[in-house]
Amino acid sequence: MAMIWNRGNVSIFANTKGEVVVKPDVDGKFNADNVAELYTTMLEVAKKNKLTPKVYKPESSGDTPLLFADKWGKPYVAVLPASKAPSKVTVKKVLKLA
């Protein structure tokens, strides 16, 4: 289960598979507050160096980049659709029967 990354800063690296990834870095420039800048920088760096950005993007079209941590605690970028809050929540009354 993924969690929102809140463990500090990350930086952009190129791994041995030819992918642009994010890794934890104390001196990193990016964190959970500026994920949009991180995402655009990843795309620019990948295009410039002819690499593939490692970004999770589900089948549905997404436009909101988020920084998550996987089950091992490693950060990754996911581009998800913006969530809409429910307009009105209805709660049914509970009847005590016995």
N, CA, C and O atoms as a GROMACS GRO file, in nm:
protein
  392
    1MET      N    1   0.084  -0.117   0.000
    1MET     CA    2   0.000   0.000   0.000
    1MET      C    3   0.089   0.124   0.000
    1MET      O    4   0.182   0.134   0.080
    2ALA      N    5   0.061   0.216  -0.086
    2ALA     CA    6   0.141   0.337  -0.099
    2ALA      C    7   0.099   0.442   0.003
    2ALA      O    8  -0.018   0.450   0.042
    3MET      N    9   0.196   0.521   0.046
    3MET     CA   10   0.170   0.631   0.137
    3MET      C   11   0.228   0.757   0.075
    3MET      O   12   0.320   0.752  -0.007
    4ILE      N   13   0.174   0.871   0.115
    4ILE     CA   14   0.227   0.999   0.070
    4ILE      C   15   0.368   1.014   0.128
    4ILE      O   16   0.390   0.986   0.247
    5TRP      N   17   0.464   1.056   0.046
    5TRP     CA   18   0.602   1.074   0.090
    5TRP      C   19   0.610   1.198   0.177
    5TRP      O   20   0.578   1.308   0.132
    6ASN      N   21   0.654   1.182   0.301
    6ASN     CA   22   0.671   1.295   0.391
    6ASN      C   23   0.798   1.280   0.473
    6ASN      O   24   0.805   1.328   0.586
    7ARG      N   25   0.896   1.214   0.418
    7ARG     CA   26   1.018   1.182   0.492
    7ARG      C   27   1.136   1.269   0.452
    7ARG      O   28   1.251   1.230   0.474
    8GLY      N   29   1.112   1.384   0.397
    8GLY     CA   30   1.223   1.472   0.362
    8GLY      C   31   1.234   1.497   0.214
    8GLY      O   32   1.135   1.489   0.140
    9ASN      N   33   1.354   1.527   0.171
    9ASN     CA   34   1.379   1.569   0.033
    9ASN      C   35   1.422   1.453  -0.055
    9ASN      O   36   1.471   1.350  -0.007
   10VAL      N   37   1.404   1.472  -0.185
   10VAL     CA   38   1.446   1.374  -0.285
   10VAL      C   39   1.522   1.445  -0.395
   10VAL      O   40   1.512   1.567  -0.411
   11SER      N   41   1.597   1.368  -0.473
   11SER     CA   42   1.668   1.419  -0.589
   11SER      C   43   1.642   1.326  -0.707
   11SER      O   44   1.594   1.214  -0.691
   12ILE      N   45   1.676   1.375  -0.825
   12ILE     CA   46   1.654   1.299  -0.949
   12ILE      C   47   1.784   1.228  -0.986
   12ILE      O   48   1.891   1.289  -0.988
   13PHE      N   49   1.773   1.098  -1.015
   13PHE     CA   50   1.888   1.016  -1.052
   13PHE      C   51   1.855   0.936  -1.177
   13PHE      O   52   1.738   0.919  -1.211
   14ALA      N   53   1.959   0.888  -1.244
   14ALA     CA   54   1.944   0.794  -1.355
   14ALA      C   55   1.990   0.658  -1.304
   14ALA      O   56   2.101   0.645  -1.253
   15ASN      N   57   1.904   0.556  -1.318
   15ASN     CA   58   1.945   0.423  -1.273
   15ASN      C   59   2.012   0.346  -1.387
   15ASN      O   60   2.029   0.399  -1.496
   16THR      N   61   2.050   0.223  -1.360
   16THR     CA   62   2.124   0.143  -1.459
   16THR      C   63   2.034   0.089  -1.569
   16THR      O   64   2.084   0.035  -1.668
   17LYS      N   65   1.902   0.102  -1.555
   17LYS     CA   66   1.808   0.054  -1.656
   17LYS      C   67   1.772   0.162  -1.757
   17LYS      O   68   1.688   0.139  -1.844
   18GLY      N   69   1.834   0.277  -1.748
   18GLY     CA   70   1.804   0.385  -1.840
   18GLY      C   71   1.678   0.461  -1.804
   18GLY      O   72   1.609   0.513  -1.892
   19GLU      N   73   1.648   0.469  -1.676
   19GLU     CA   74   1.528   0.538  -1.629
   19GLU      C   75   1.566   0.653  -1.538
   19GLU      O   76   1.668   0.648  -1.468
   20VAL      N   77   1.484   0.756  -1.539
   20VAL     CA   78   1.500   0.867  -1.446
   20VAL      C   79   1.411   0.839  -1.326
   20VAL      O   80   1.290   0.824  -1.340
   21VAL      N   81   1.472   0.831  -1.208
   21VAL     CA   82   1.401   0.796  -1.086
   21VAL      C   83   1.427   0.901  -0.978
   21VAL      O   84   1.517   0.984  -0.992
   22VAL      N   85   1.349   0.895  -0.871
   22VAL     CA   86   1.373   0.981  -0.756
   22VAL      C   87   1.422   0.894  -0.641
   22VAL      O   88   1.377   0.781  -0.621
   23LYS      N   89   1.517   0.949  -0.566
   23LYS     CA   90   1.573   0.880  -0.450
   23LYS      C   91   1.584   0.978  -0.335
   23LYS      O   92   1.599   1.098  -0.356
   24PRO      N   93   1.576   0.928  -0.212
   24PRO     CA   94   1.591   1.017  -0.097
   24PRO      C   95   1.728   1.082  -0.096
   24PRO      O   96   1.829   1.018  -0.126
   25ASP      N   97   1.731   1.209  -0.060
   25ASP     CA   98   1.856   1.284  -0.056
   25ASP      C   99   1.840   1.397   0.044
   25ASP      O  100   1.748   1.478   0.033
   26VAL      N  101   1.930   1.402   0.143
   26VAL     CA  102   1.921   1.505   0.245
   26VAL      C  103   1.935   1.644   0.184
   26VAL      O  104   1.868   1.738   0.226
   27ASP      N  105   2.022   1.657   0.086
   27ASP     CA  106   2.044   1.786   0.020
   27ASP      C  107   1.956   1.804  -0.104
   27ASP      O  108   1.983   1.891  -0.186
   28GLY      N  109   1.852   1.723  -0.118
   28GLY     CA  110   1.767   1.728  -0.235
   28GLY      C  111   1.688   1.857  -0.246
   28GLY      O  112   1.659   1.923  -0.146
   29LYS      N  113   1.654   1.891  -0.367
   29LYS     CA  114   1.584   2.016  -0.396
   29LYS      C  115   1.432   1.998  -0.388
   29LYS      O  116   1.360   2.096  -0.370
   30PHE      N  117   1.383   1.875  -0.402
   30PHE     CA  118   1.240   1.851  -0.413
   30PHE      C  119   1.187   1.777  -0.292
   30PHE      O  120   1.259   1.702  -0.226
   31ASN      N  121   1.058   1.801  -0.262
   31ASN     CA  122   0.988   1.729  -0.156
   31ASN      C  123   0.841   1.722  -0.192
   31ASN      O  124   0.803   1.751  -0.305
   32ALA      N  125   0.756   1.684  -0.097
   32ALA     CA  126   0.614   1.668  -0.124
   32ALA      C  127   0.545   1.800  -0.156
   32ALA      O  128   0.435   1.799  -0.212
   33ASP      N  129   0.605   1.912  -0.122
   33ASP     CA  130   0.542   2.042  -0.146
   33ASP      C  131   0.558   2.091  -0.290
   33ASP      O  132   0.473   2.166  -0.339
   34ASN      N  133   0.664   2.050  -0.359
   34ASN     CA  134   0.687   2.098  -0.496
   34ASN      C  135   0.697   1.982  -0.595
   34ASN      O  136   0.792   1.974  -0.673
   35VAL      N  137   0.599   1.894  -0.591
   35VAL     CA  138   0.599   1.775  -0.677
   35VAL      C  139   0.577   1.812  -0.823
   35VAL      O  140   0.630   1.746  -0.912
   36ALA      N  141   0.500   1.916  -0.849
   36ALA     CA  142   0.477   1.957  -0.989
   36ALA      C  143   0.608   1.998  -1.055
   36ALA      O  144   0.633   1.965  -1.171
   37GLU      N  145   0.691   2.070  -0.981
   37GLU     CA  146   0.822   2.110  -1.034
   37GLU      C  147   0.911   1.987  -1.052
   37GLU      O  148   0.985   1.978  -1.150
   38LEU      N  149   0.904   1.893  -0.958
   38LEU     CA  150   0.980   1.768  -0.969
   38LEU      C  151   0.940   1.691  -1.094
   38LEU      O  152   1.026   1.641  -1.166
   39TYR      N  153   0.811   1.682  -1.120
   39TYR     CA  154   0.761   1.607  -1.236
   39TYR      C  155   0.807   1.671  -1.367
   39TYR      O  156   0.853   1.601  -1.457
   40THR      N  157   0.794   1.801  -1.379
   40THR     CA  158   0.837   1.868  -1.503
   40THR      C  159   0.988   1.858  -1.521
   40THR      O  160   1.036   1.843  -1.633
   41THR      N  161   1.062   1.867  -1.412
   41THR     CA  162   1.208   1.853  -1.421
   41THR      C  163   1.246   1.711  -1.463
   41THR      O  164   1.339   1.693  -1.542
   42MET      N  165   1.176   1.611  -1.411
   42MET     CA  166   1.203   1.472  -1.451
   42MET      C  167   1.180   1.454  -1.600
   42MET      O  168   1.261   1.390  -1.668
   43LEU      N  169   1.072   1.510  -1.652
   43LEU     CA  170   1.044   1.498  -1.796
   43LEU      C  171   1.149   1.568  -1.880
   43LEU      O  172   1.191   1.516  -1.984
   44GLU      N  173   1.193   1.686  -1.836
   44GLU     CA  174   1.296   1.760  -1.910
   44GLU      C  175   1.428   1.686  -1.910
   44GLU      O  176   1.493   1.675  -2.014
   45VAL      N  177   1.468   1.635  -1.793
   45VAL     CA  178   1.596   1.563  -1.782
   45VAL      C  179   1.591   1.434  -1.864
   45VAL      O  180   1.689   1.399  -1.930
   46ALA      N  181   1.478   1.365  -1.861
   46ALA     CA  182   1.466   1.241  -1.938
   46ALA      C  183   1.476   1.269  -2.088
   46ALA      O  184   1.543   1.196  -2.160
   47LYS      N  185   1.410   1.374  -2.134
   47LYS     CA  186   1.415   1.407  -2.276
   47LYS      C  187   1.554   1.451  -2.318
   47LYS      O  188   1.603   1.415  -2.425
   48LYS      N  189   1.619   1.530  -2.232
   48LYS     CA  190   1.753   1.582  -2.262
   48LYS      C  191   1.856   1.470  -2.271
   48LYS      O  192   1.943   1.473  -2.358
   49ASN      N  193   1.847   1.371  -2.182
   49ASN     CA  194   1.944   1.262  -2.177
   49ASN      C  195   1.898   1.135  -2.247
   49ASN      O  196   1.964   1.031  -2.238
   50LYS      N  197   1.784   1.142  -2.317
   50LYS     CA  198   1.728   1.028  -2.390
   50LYS      C  199   1.706   0.908  -2.298
   50LYS      O  200   1.745   0.796  -2.330
   51LEU      N  201   1.643   0.934  -2.183
   51LEU     CA  202   1.608   0.832  -2.086
   51LEU      C  203   1.456   0.827  -2.073
   51LEU      O  204   1.385   0.911  -2.127
   52THR      N  205   1.408   0.728  -2.000
   52THR     CA  206   1.265   0.713  -1.976
   52THR      C  207   1.234   0.754  -1.833
   52THR      O  208   1.296   0.702  -1.740
   53PRO      N  209   1.140   0.846  -1.811
   53PRO     CA  210   1.105   0.880  -1.674
   53PRO      C  211   1.023   0.768  -1.610
   53PRO      O  212   0.928   0.718  -1.670
   54LYS      N  213   1.061   0.729  -1.490
   54LYS     CA  214   0.988   0.623  -1.420
   54LYS      C  215   0.880   0.690  -1.336
   54LYS      O  216   0.903   0.735  -1.224
   55VAL      N  217   0.760   0.695  -1.395
   55VAL     CA  218   0.645   0.760  -1.333
   55VAL      C  219   0.528   0.665  -1.341
   55VAL      O  220   0.500   0.610  -1.448
   56TYR      N  221   0.458   0.645  -1.230
   56TYR     CA  222   0.339   0.561  -1.232
   56TYR      C  223   0.223   0.644  -1.283
   56TYR      O  224   0.188   0.747  -1.225
   57LYS      N  225   0.162   0.598  -1.390
   57LYS     CA  226   0.046   0.666  -1.448
   57LYS      C  227  -0.055   0.559  -1.486
   57LYS      O  228  -0.033   0.485  -1.582
   58PRO      N  229  -0.166   0.550  -1.412
   58PRO     CA  230  -0.265   0.446  -1.443
   58PRO      C  231  -0.333   0.473  -1.577
   58PRO      O  232  -0.309   0.575  -1.641
   59GLU      N  233  -0.417   0.381  -1.617
   59GLU     CA  234  -0.483   0.389  -1.747
   59GLU      C  235  -0.567   0.516  -1.761
   59GLU      O  236  -0.574   0.574  -1.869
   60SER      N  237  -0.631   0.557  -1.653
   60SER     CA  238  -0.711   0.680  -1.661
   60SER      C  239  -0.618   0.800  -1.674
   60SER      O  240  -0.508   0.802  -1.619
   61SER      N  241  -0.664   0.898  -1.745
   61SER     CA  242  -0.579   1.014  -1.768
   61SER      C  243  -0.566   1.093  -1.638
   61SER      O  244  -0.666   1.123  -1.572
   62GLY      N  245  -0.445   1.126  -1.602
   62GLY     CA  246  -0.421   1.200  -1.479
   62GLY      C  247  -0.350   1.330  -1.507
   62GLY      O  248  -0.284   1.345  -1.610
   63ASP      N  249  -0.364   1.421  -1.416
   63ASP     CA  250  -0.300   1.550  -1.434
   63ASP      C  251  -0.237   1.604  -1.306
   63ASP      O  252  -0.180   1.712  -1.306
   64THR      N  253  -0.248   1.530  -1.196
   64THR     CA  254  -0.196   1.576  -1.068
   64THR      C  255  -0.079   1.487  -1.025
   64THR      O  256  -0.101   1.372  -0.989
   65PRO      N  257   0.045   1.538  -1.028
   65PRO     CA  258   0.157   1.457  -0.980
   65PRO      C  259   0.161   1.454  -0.828
   65PRO      O  260   0.140   1.556  -0.762
   66LEU      N  261   0.189   1.337  -0.774
   66LEU     CA  262   0.201   1.319  -0.629
   66LEU      C  263   0.326   1.239  -0.599
   66LEU      O  264   0.370   1.159  -0.682
   67LEU      N  265   0.383   1.259  -0.483
   67LEU     CA  266   0.503   1.187  -0.441
   67LEU      C  267   0.462   1.084  -0.337
   67LEU      O  268   0.416   1.120  -0.228
   68PHE      N  269   0.479   0.956  -0.370
   68PHE     CA  270   0.440   0.847  -0.282
   68PHE      C  271   0.563   0.770  -0.236
   68PHE      O  272   0.672   0.784  -0.291
   69ALA      N  273   0.543   0.687  -0.133
   69ALA     CA  274   0.644   0.592  -0.088
   69ALA      C  275   0.587   0.452  -0.109
   69ALA      O  276   0.472   0.427  -0.073
   70ASP      N  277   0.667   0.362  -0.167
   70ASP     CA  278   0.618   0.226  -0.188
   70ASP      C  279   0.627   0.146  -0.058
   70ASP      O  280   0.660   0.202   0.046
   71LYS      N  281   0.598   0.018  -0.064
   71LYS     CA  282   0.593  -0.061   0.059
   71LYS      C  283   0.730  -0.080   0.124
   71LYS      O  284   0.739  -0.118   0.240
   72TRP      N  285   0.838  -0.053   0.050
   72TRP     CA  286   0.972  -0.059   0.107
   72TRP      C  287   1.021   0.078   0.151
   72TRP      O  288   1.132   0.090   0.203
   73GLY      N  289   0.941   0.181   0.132
   73GLY     CA  290   0.978   0.315   0.175
   73GLY      C  291   1.050   0.398   0.071
   73GLY      O  292   1.098   0.507   0.103
   74LYS      N  293   1.061   0.349  -0.053
   74LYS     CA  294   1.129   0.424  -0.158
   74LYS      C  295   1.031   0.520  -0.225
   74LYS      O  296   0.916   0.483  -0.250
   75PRO      N  297   1.075   0.641  -0.255
   75PRO     CA  298   0.983   0.738  -0.315
   75PRO      C  299   0.964   0.712  -0.465
   75PRO      O  300   1.053   0.662  -0.532
   76TYR      N  301   0.846   0.748  -0.514
   76TYR     CA  302   0.818   0.745  -0.658
   76TYR      C  303   0.712   0.850  -0.689
   76TYR      O  304   0.636   0.891  -0.601
   77VAL      N  305   0.707   0.891  -0.815
   77VAL     CA  306   0.611   0.991  -0.861
   77VAL      C  307   0.496   0.919  -0.930
   77VAL      O  308   0.517   0.831  -1.013
   78ALA      N  309   0.374   0.959  -0.895
   78ALA     CA  310   0.254   0.906  -0.959
   78ALA      C  311   0.172   1.023  -1.011
   78ALA      O  312   0.160   1.126  -0.945
   79VAL      N  313   0.117   1.007  -1.130
   79VAL     CA  314   0.031   1.110  -1.189
   79VAL      C  315  -0.110   1.055  -1.188
   79VAL      O  316  -0.143   0.961  -1.262
   80LEU      N  317  -0.194   1.114  -1.104
   80LEU     CA  318  -0.330   1.064  -1.083
   80LEU      C  319  -0.433   1.171  -1.117
   80LEU      O  320  -0.401   1.290  -1.117
   81PRO      N  321  -0.556   1.130  -1.146
   81PRO     CA  322  -0.660   1.229  -1.171
   81PRO      C  323  -0.694   1.302  -1.042
   81PRO      O  324  -0.684   1.246  -0.933
   82ALA      N  325  -0.735   1.426  -1.055
   82ALA     CA  326  -0.773   1.504  -0.937
   82ALA      C  327  -0.896   1.442  -0.875
   82ALA      O  328  -0.992   1.409  -0.944
   83SER      N  329  -0.894   1.427  -0.744
   83SER     CA  330  -1.008   1.366  -0.676
   83SER      C  331  -1.112   1.472  -0.645
   83SER      O  332  -1.081   1.587  -0.613
   84LYS      N  333  -1.236   1.430  -0.655
   84LYS     CA  334  -1.346   1.520  -0.624
   84LYS      C  335  -1.407   1.476  -0.492
   84LYS      O  336  -1.435   1.358  -0.471
   85ALA      N  337  -1.428   1.571  -0.404
   85ALA     CA  338  -1.490   1.540  -0.276
   85ALA      C  339  -1.639   1.515  -0.298
   85ALA      O  340  -1.701   1.579  -0.383
   86PRO      N  341  -1.696   1.423  -0.224
   86PRO     CA  342  -1.839   1.399  -0.240
   86PRO      C  343  -1.918   1.524  -0.201
   86PRO      O  344  -1.883   1.594  -0.105
   87SER      N  345  -2.023   1.552  -0.276
   87SER     CA  346  -2.098   1.675  -0.254
   87SER      C  347  -2.174   1.672  -0.122
   87SER      O  348  -2.176   1.772  -0.050
   88LYS      N  349  -2.236   1.561  -0.088
   88LYS     CA  350  -2.311   1.552   0.035
   88LYS      C  351  -2.307   1.409   0.085
   88LYS      O  352  -2.338   1.315   0.011
   89VAL      N  353  -2.269   1.392   0.209
   89VAL     CA  354  -2.262   1.260   0.269
   89VAL      C  355  -2.390   1.238   0.348
   89VAL      O  356  -2.425   1.318   0.434
   90THR      N  357  -2.458   1.128   0.320
   90THR     CA  358  -2.578   1.095   0.395
   90THR      C  359  -2.550   0.978   0.487
   90THR      O  360  -2.488   0.879   0.447
   91VAL      N  361  -2.595   0.990   0.609
   91VAL     CA  362  -2.576   0.884   0.707
   91VAL      C  363  -2.713   0.834   0.749
   91VAL      O  364  -2.798   0.914   0.790
   92LYS      N  365  -2.736   0.705   0.739
   92LYS     CA  366  -2.863   0.647   0.779
   92LYS      C  367  -2.868   0.634   0.930
   92LYS      O  368  -2.768   0.605   0.994
   93LYS      N  369  -2.986   0.654   0.985
   93LYS     CA  370  -3.003   0.638   1.129
   93LYS      C  371  -2.997   0.491   1.165
   93LYS      O  372  -3.045   0.406   1.091
   94VAL      N  373  -2.937   0.463   1.278
   94VAL     CA  374  -2.928   0.328   1.328
   94VAL      C  375  -3.040   0.308   1.430
   94VAL      O  376  -3.054   0.387   1.523
   95LEU      N  377  -3.118   0.206   1.412
   95LEU     CA  378  -3.229   0.175   1.504
   95LEU      C  379  -3.187   0.064   1.598
   95LEU      O  380  -3.139  -0.041   1.554
   96LYS      N  381  -3.205   0.087   1.724
   96LYS     CA  382  -3.175  -0.016   1.823
   96LYS      C  383  -3.293  -0.113   1.828
   96LYS      O  384  -3.406  -0.072   1.853
   97LEU      N  385  -3.267  -0.239   1.804
   97LEU     CA  386  -3.375  -0.338   1.797
   97LEU      C  387  -3.392  -0.419   1.923
   97LEU      O  388  -3.502  -0.467   1.949
   98ALA      N  389  -3.291  -0.435   2.001
   98ALA     CA  390  -3.306  -0.516   2.123
   98ALA      C  391  -3.229  -0.455   2.237
   98ALA      O  392  -3.230  -0.508   2.348
   0.00000   0.00000   0.00000
